[in-house]
Amino acid sequence: MEEMRTYFTMERYAIEFNSNELQFYNTLGNHNYSYKERINHYWKLINESKTIKGYACKKVTVSYGCRE
């Protein structure tokens, strides 16, 4: 179990979306990682919003990697 704590974290990841680019952020141990990915998907905006950690968020759905 101790070895697993070295490689895995209970922290959640963060994703930012701007135009057609996705920025992914995650922490592994004491290191922060991020990468950008260009995407061409059709997002469906759902009439639902919520404030999360001070950010105004809107709910969307998209099909990506055989997932909805």
Sequence and secondary structure as in RCSB ss.txt:
>XXXX:A:sequence
MEEMRTYFTMERYAIEFNSNELQFYNTLGNHNYSYKERINHYWKLINESKTIKGYACKKVTVSYGCRE
>XXXX:A:secstr
 HHHHHH  S   EEEEETTEEEEEEEETTEEEEEEEE     EEEEEEEEETTEEEEEEE  BTTB 
